[in-house]
Amino acid sequence: MKVVIQIPCFNEEPYLPSTLADLPRSLAGVDEIEVLVIDDGSTDATSRVAREHGIEHVIRAPVHQGLARAFSSGLDYALRRGADIIVNTDADNQYRGDQVQRLIDPILHHEADLVIGNRNPGQLAHFSPGKRVLQVIGSWVVRRLSGTRVPDATSGFRAFSRDAALRMNVVSDFTYTLETIIQAGKKQLFVTHVDIDVNEETRPSRLFRGVFRYVLHSASTLVRIYALYEPLRVFTLIGLTLLAIGAMIAARFLYYYVSDGGAGHLQSLLLAAVLTLAGFQTVLIGLLADLIGSSRRILEETLLRVRRLELRDR
């Protein structure tokens, strides 16, 4: 049993040494542990620091590509290294190394494919009250969209079985945390969580520059990923909403037409016609997107088989 612990990094020179020093050297039920550092185009000495601390596996991107791409490249590399379990953690030493065993145990016992470390974000002392509320609400939305029970959707401390990692296809450029949970839920993987302890905050989050921007990016990511897997439901809801509004406006026009001949209300009739047409077109787009989604699922299954064959040859 081999575990690869991957650490996506961007300008983490001051914090990476403490993170590496805190990682476990042995784990129950595990024969081999490897540490992988993904340097996402850092402008400091992150890669050099990693090598100076004995890390043999360092991926360095020539330019900064974003957290999601760094995460994906780490998964691919870990799979090529023969990882049975891939643990993802942050470079700022937020997540404690002694919690890795707790994280991987459900996978070792064949109880889960994906395990999320639950920080209990509603109770974290270094989170502002507004951030706690947003984290709780955001995790609730992700649970509803994904059909899982993950209480801390934005936690980066998570473990993937080999099969779960093979099935992940991250398309977002913003973050992998929300997308991988929705993908896992829609692909009917076994997703669970474990409560973890965390260290004190060493630096502010670099993923976003403000709460509003973070909420905007997260909301757009959720809508895009959910529409990718449930296009018919999304577009039908939008189409029915447009049809309902059009019907109400048309009813208003009919009322005035019957009562006073409809003089001066021609605009309502035109608006109702436009909304009704748009509603029907949106529903048809949903049907088309659903057919495309069926093709995408076939392509994902083909990609999974190709990945397995490539890794088997290696």
C-alpha positions in Angstrom: 0.0 0.0 0.0 1.5 3.3 -1.1 0.5 6.8 -0.1 1.5 9.9 -1.9 1.1 13.2 0.0 0.8 16.1 -2.5 1.3 19.7 -1.6 0.3 22.4 -4.1 2.4 25.5 -3.6 2.7 29.1 -4.7 5.3 31.2 -3.0 5.4 29.1 0.1 9.1 29.4 0.9 8.5 30.7 4.5 5.9 28.1 5.4 6.8 24.9 3.5 9.6 23.8 5.9 7.2 23.5 8.9 4.6 21.8 6.7 7.1 19.2 5.6 8.5 18.6 9.1 5.0 17.9 10.4 4.2 15.2 7.8 4.1 11.6 9.1 7.1 9.2 8.4 5.0 6.1 8.9 1.3 5.2 8.7 -0.5 2.1 9.9 -1.5 -0.2 7.0 0.9 1.7 4.6 4.1 0.3 3.2 5.5 3.4 1.5 5.0 7.1 1.8 6.1 9.6 -0.8 5.8 13.4 -0.6 5.1 15.4 -3.8 5.5 19.2 -4.0 3.8 21.0 -6.9 5.4 24.4 -7.4 2.8 26.4 -9.3 5.2 28.9 -10.9 6.4 30.4 -7.7 8.7 33.5 -7.8 10.5 32.6 -4.6 12.6 29.6 -3.6 9.8 27.2 -3.0 11.2 24.4 -5.2 14.7 24.8 -3.7 13.4 24.7 -0.2 11.5 21.5 -1.0 14.6 19.8 -2.3 16.8 21.0 0.6 14.3 19.3 2.9 14.8 16.0 1.1 11.8 16.0 -1.2 12.7 14.0 -4.3 9.5 14.6 -6.2 9.0 18.3 -7.2 6.9 19.4 -10.1 7.5 23.0 -11.2 5.2 24.8 -13.6 6.9 27.5 -15.7 4.1 30.0 -14.9 1.4 30.4 -12.3 -1.6 28.3 -13.6 -3.9 28.3 -10.5 -4.7 25.9 -7.7 -7.0 23.7 -9.7 -4.4 22.9 -12.3 -1.7 22.4 -9.7 -3.9 19.9 -7.9 -4.7 18.0 -11.2 -1.1 17.8 -12.2 -0.3 16.4 -8.7 -3.0 13.7 -9.1 -1.6 12.6 -12.5 2.0 12.4 -11.2 0.9 10.5 -8.0 -1.0 8.0 -10.1 2.1 7.5 -12.3 4.1 6.9 -9.2 1.7 4.0 -8.3 -0.2 5.7 -5.5 -2.9 3.6 -3.9 -4.1 6.6 -1.8 -3.4 10.3 -2.6 -3.6 12.8 0.3 -3.8 16.5 -0.6 -2.8 19.1 2.0 -1.9 22.8 2.0 1.6 24.2 2.2 0.7 26.8 4.9 0.7 24.1 7.6 -3.0 24.7 8.4 -3.6 20.9 8.4 -1.7 18.8 11.0 0.4 15.9 9.8 -0.7 13.6 12.6 -4.3 13.7 11.2 -3.3 11.9 7.9 -3.8 8.5 9.5 -7.4 9.5 10.5 -8.0 10.8 7.0 -6.9 7.6 5.1 -8.4 5.0 7.5 -11.8 4.9 5.8 -10.1 4.2 2.5 -7.8 1.5 4.0 -10.9 -0.2 5.4 -12.7 0.1 2.1 -15.4 2.4 3.5 -14.9 5.4 1.2 -13.4 6.5 -2.1 -13.0 10.2 -1.1 -12.5 11.4 2.5 -12.7 15.1 3.4 -11.2 16.5 6.6 -13.9 18.4 8.5 -12.5 21.5 10.2 -15.9 22.4 11.6 -15.7 25.8 9.9 -18.6 27.2 11.8 -16.5 27.0 15.0 -13.0 28.0 13.8 -11.6 30.8 15.9 -9.5 32.4 13.2 -12.6 32.7 10.9 -14.5 35.9 11.0 -18.2 35.6 11.8 -19.1 36.4 8.2 -16.7 33.8 6.9 -18.1 31.2 9.2 -21.6 31.8 8.0 -20.5 31.8 4.3 -18.7 28.5 4.9 -21.7 26.9 6.5 -24.1 28.1 3.8 -21.7 27.2 1.0 -21.2 23.6 2.3 -25.0 23.2 2.6 -25.4 24.2 -1.1 -22.6 21.8 -2.1 -24.3 19.0 -0.2 -27.6 19.7 -1.9 -26.0 19.8 -5.4 -23.8 16.8 -4.9 -26.0 14.5 -2.9 -23.2 14.0 -0.3 -23.0 14.9 3.4 -19.7 16.8 3.5 -19.9 19.5 6.2 -16.7 21.3 5.1 -16.8 21.6 1.3 -13.8 23.9 1.0 -11.4 21.8 3.1 -8.2 21.1 1.1 -7.3 18.3 3.4 -8.6 15.2 1.7 -7.7 11.7 0.6 -8.5 10.0 -2.7 -8.5 6.3 -3.4 -6.7 5.3 -6.6 -10.0 4.7 -8.4 -11.5 8.1 -7.2 -8.4 9.9 -8.4 -8.6 8.3 -11.8 -12.2 9.5 -12.2 -11.5 13.1 -11.4 -11.6 15.5 -14.3 -11.2 19.0 -12.9 -12.1 21.7 -15.5 -12.3 24.7 -13.2 -9.4 27.2 -13.1 -10.4 28.5 -9.7 -10.4 25.7 -7.2 -10.7 21.9 -7.1 -12.5 21.6 -3.7 -16.1 22.2 -4.8 -15.8 20.5 -8.2 -14.3 17.3 -7.0 -17.1 16.8 -4.4 -19.8 17.4 -7.0 -18.1 15.1 -9.4 -17.7 12.4 -6.8 -21.3 12.6 -5.8 -22.6 12.5 -9.4 -20.3 9.6 -10.2 -21.7 7.7 -7.2 -18.4 7.4 -5.4 -18.4 6.8 -1.7 -17.7 10.1 0.0 -17.3 10.6 3.7 -15.6 13.0 6.2 -13.7 12.8 9.4 -13.3 15.5 12.0 -9.8 16.9 12.2 -7.8 19.3 14.3 -6.0 22.2 12.6 -3.1 24.5 13.5 -3.3 28.2 14.1 -3.5 30.3 11.0 -0.1 31.3 9.6 -1.2 33.6 6.8 -4.4 34.8 5.1 -5.8 32.8 2.3 -4.4 33.6 -1.1 -7.2 32.0 -3.1 -9.3 35.2 -3.2 -8.8 38.9 -2.4 -12.1 39.5 -0.8 -15.3 37.8 0.4 -17.4 39.2 -2.4 -15.0 38.0 -5.1 -14.7 34.5 -3.4 -18.5 34.2 -3.2 -18.9 35.2 -6.9 -16.2 32.8 -8.1 -17.6 29.9 -5.9 -21.2 30.5 -7.1 -20.2 30.6 -10.8 -18.2 27.4 -10.3 -21.1 25.6 -8.6 -23.5 26.6 -11.3 -21.2 25.6 -14.1 -20.3 22.2 -12.6 -23.9 21.4 -11.7 -25.1 22.4 -15.1 -22.4 20.1 -16.6 -23.8 17.1 -14.8 -27.5 18.1 -14.6 -28.1 20.2 -17.8 -31.7 19.1 -18.4 -32.8 20.0 -14.8 -31.0 23.4 -14.9 -32.3 24.5 -18.3 -35.8 23.2 -17.8 -36.0 25.2 -14.5 -34.9 28.3 -16.3 -37.2 27.6 -19.3 -40.2 27.0 -17.1 -39.6 30.2 -15.2 -39.6 32.2 -18.4 -42.7 30.4 -19.6 -44.5 31.1 -16.3 -43.6 34.8 -16.4 -44.7 35.0 -20.0 -48.0 33.3 -19.1 -48.6 35.8 -16.3 -48.0 38.8 -18.7 -50.2 37.2 -21.3 -53.0 36.7 -18.8 -52.6 40.4 -17.8 -53.0 41.4 -21.5 -56.1 39.2 -21.9 -57.6 40.8 -18.8 -57.3 44.3 -20.2 -58.3 43.1 -23.7 -61.5 41.7 -22.4 -62.2 44.7 -20.1 -61.3 47.6 -22.4 -60.2 46.2 -25.7 -56.5 46.0 -24.8 -55.7 49.5 -25.9 -52.2 50.6 -24.8 -51.2 47.1 -23.7 -49.7 45.8 -26.9 -46.2 45.9 -25.3 -47.4 43.2 -22.8 -48.4 40.9 -25.6 -45.1 41.3 -27.3 -43.1 40.7 -24.1 -45.2 37.6 -23.3 -44.5 36.3 -26.8 -40.8 36.9 -26.4 -40.6 35.2 -23.0 -42.7 32.2 -24.2 -40.4 31.7 -27.2 -37.3 32.1 -25.0 -38.7 29.6 -22.5 -39.3 27.0 -25.2 -35.9 27.5 -26.7 -34.3 27.2 -23.2 -36.0 23.8 -22.6 -34.9 22.6 -26.0 -31.3 23.7 -25.2 -31.6 21.6 -22.0 -32.6 18.6 -24.1 -29.7 19.1 -26.4 -27.3 19.6 -23.5 -28.6 16.4 -21.9 -27.8 14.5 -25.1 -24.3 16.1 -25.1 -24.0 15.1 -21.4 -24.6 11.5 -22.4 -21.7 11.7 -24.9 -19.5 13.3 -22.2 -20.2 10.4 -19.8 -19.1 8.0 -22.5 -16.0 10.0 -23.2 -15.2 10.1 -19.4 -15.5 6.3 -19.2 -13.3 6.0 -22.3 -10.7 8.3 -20.7 -10.8 6.3 -17.5 -10.1 3.1 -19.4 -7.2 4.8 -21.3 -5.7 6.0 -18.1 -5.8 2.6 -16.5 -4.2 1.1 -19.6 -1.4 3.7 -19.6 -0.7 3.2 -15.9 -0.7 -0.6 -16.3 1.9 -0.3 -19.1 4.1 1.9 -17.0 
